[in-house]
Amino acid sequence: MNEIMTYQEIVSNVFYIRNKKVMLDFHLAVMYDVETRILKQQIKRNRERFPEDFMFQLTESEWRELITNCDKLGAYKYSPTIPLAFTEQGVAMLSGILRSQLAIKVNIAIMRAFVKMREFMDDNKELKEKIEHLEAKYDNQFSLVFEAIKLLIKKEDEPRNPVGFKIPGPDESNL
């Protein structure tokens, strides 16, 4: 990999597993331009740097569910090993064990992507709160509108008297 991945490419490799944003070992290996087995060797040599909240092994059921839900992981479907998942802190810790210039640049790009994701989520929280506030504020006014609509619907269901003149037929007499 000669150039650093874009924000969109990085974010497309972030998954929500166990209520955490994580990146998988094989995606990180591609980004850092190392083989996955080399990445895992380095992690084994520095295991104390990766506590459970920094990195964890997916369970078989988590891995199957992820493959089922993400079409882009189809190539990894038959992989003999279940991947490791790295949280943002785990990805940051990788920069300490992978000491190339590329690793530094990739790590900076990934950290920036995580920051942008957090900012985007925070912005959405504010928007959600504003919408909820507006809903609460205008609920009474809209409930009146909905009641009027319900009344109109109810009236449509009731039989109505025909409008206009009725011309008597040959079997009906006016006498």
LUMFI-619655 format. One record per atom (N, C-alpha, C): x, y, z. Coordinates in steps of 0.2 Angstrom, whole numbers, plus 5000, padded with zeros to 4 digits. Layout:
XYZ...
This chain:
500449945000500050005000500450065000500450104995500950164994500650224997499950234997499650294999499150275005499150325009498650325015497950315013497550275016496850265014496450335016495950345012495550405014495050385020494750445022494350435028493750385027493450385021492950345019493150275019493750255016494050195016494150165023494350205027494550185034493850175038493350215037492750215041492350145038492450135032492150075029492350005032492950015036493249955039493149955047492750005049492550005056491849965057491849925062491249885064491049895071490449895072490149895079490049825082490549805087490449735089490549745097490149715101490049725108490049795110489649835106489549905107490149945107490649925103491249965103491349965095491750025093491950035087492649995086492649945082493249915081493449905074494149885073494449875066494649805067494649765062494849695062495649685059495949635062496649625061496849625054496449595049496649585042496549655039496149695041496049755037496649805040496849795046497349835048498049815045498149755044498749725041498749755034498249755030498249785024498449865024498149895029498349965029499049975031499349935036500049945038500549915033500249875028500649845023501049795026500749755030501149695033500649635032500949575033500549515033500149505039499549485039499149475045499549435050499849385048500249335053500849375056501149425053501649465056501349515061500749545059500449585064500249545070500049485070499849445075500449425079501049415076501649395080501849455084501849515081502049575085501549585091500949565090500449575096500649525101500749455099500949405104501549425108502049455105502649475108502549535113502049575112501849635116501149625119500949565121500249555123500049605129500549625133500349665139500149735137500249755131500049815128499349815126499049755125498349745123497849715128497649755133497149725137496449715133495949685136495349665133494949725131495049785134494649835131495049875125495649845124496049875118495949825112495949765113495949715108495549645111495149615107494849555109494749505103494749445104494649395099493849385098493649385092492949375091492749305093492149295095491849235096491649205089491549135088491349115082490749135080490249145084489549165083489649245080490049285084490049355082490349355074490849315073491149315067490649295061490349235063489849215058489249265056489049305062488549355061488849415057489449435058489749485054489849465047490049405045490149385038489449385035488949365039488249365036488049425034488149475039487849545038488249595033488949575032489349615028489549585022489349595016489449565010490249575008490549625010491249645008491749595012491449555017491949515021491849445018491549435012491449365009492149335008492649365006493249345004493649305011493449335016493649305023493249245026492749235022492249185025492549115027493049095023493349025024493949035028494149085031494749095034494849045040495349015041495448965046495448995053495649055054495649095060495149145061494949155067494449205068494849265070494649325067495049385068495049415075495549455076495549505082495249565080494949595085494549665084494949715089495149765086495449825089495049885090495049905097494649965098495150025096494850085097495250145095495950145099495950125105496550125109496950075107496750015105497149955102497449975096497150015092497450035085498050085087497850125092498450175094499050135097498850085100499450045103499850015098499549995092499849965087500450005084500450075085500950115082501550105086501450085093502050075097502450005095502149965092502449895090502649895083502249935079502449935071502850005070503450005069503850065070504050085063503650075058503850105051503550175050503850215045503550275044502850265041502750215037502050205035501550195041501750155046501350135052501150205055501650245056501550315059500950355055501050355049500550395044499850365044499850295044499250255044498850265051499250265056498950275063498650345064499050395061498750465062498150465058498050435052497450435048496950405051497050345054496550305058496250345064496750375068496550415073496050475071496250505066495850565063495150535061495150485058494450455056494050435062494350415067493950395074493750465077494150515076493950585079493350605075493350605068492850625064492150585065492250525066491650485068491350505074491750515079491450545086491150605085491450655081491150725080490450715077490450675072489850665068489250635072489450585077488950555081488750605086489150655089488950705093488550755090488650775084488250815080487550785079487450725078486850685077486450685084486850675089486450685096486150745097486550805095486250865096485650875092485650855085485050855081484450815084484650755086484050715089483750755095484150785099483850815105483450875103483650915098483250975095482650945092482650895089482050865086481550845091481750815096481350795102481050855106481450905106481250965109480650995105480750995099480251025094479650985095479750915095479150875095478750885102479050895107478750905114478350975113478751025110478451085110477851095106477851055100477251065096476751005096476850955101476450895101475750915102475550965106474850985107474551005100474851055097474651075090474551025085475050975085474950925080474450875082474350865088473850815091473150845088473050905089472350935086472250925079472850925075472750915068472650835067472950795070472850725070472150705072471850735077471150725079470650745073470850805070470350825065470450775059471050755057471050705052470650635054470750615060470350555062469650565061469350625063468650645062468450635055468850665051468650665044468650595041469150555043469150485041468550445043468350465050467750425053467150445049467050515047466450535043466450505036467050485033467050455027466750385027466850355033466550285034465850285034465550335037464750335038464450345031463850315030463450325024463250395023463250425017463050495016462450495012462050545013461450565009461650585002461350564997461550584990461450664989461850694985461750764984461450774977460950824976460650834970459950814969459650814963458950794962458950724960458350694963458250624961457650624956457750594950457250594945456850524946456250524947455850464948455850414942455950354943455950304938455250284936455150244931454550224928454150184934454450154938454050114943453950154949454150214950454050254955453550314953453050324958452550374956452550424961452450484958452450544963451650554965451250524963450550534964450350504971
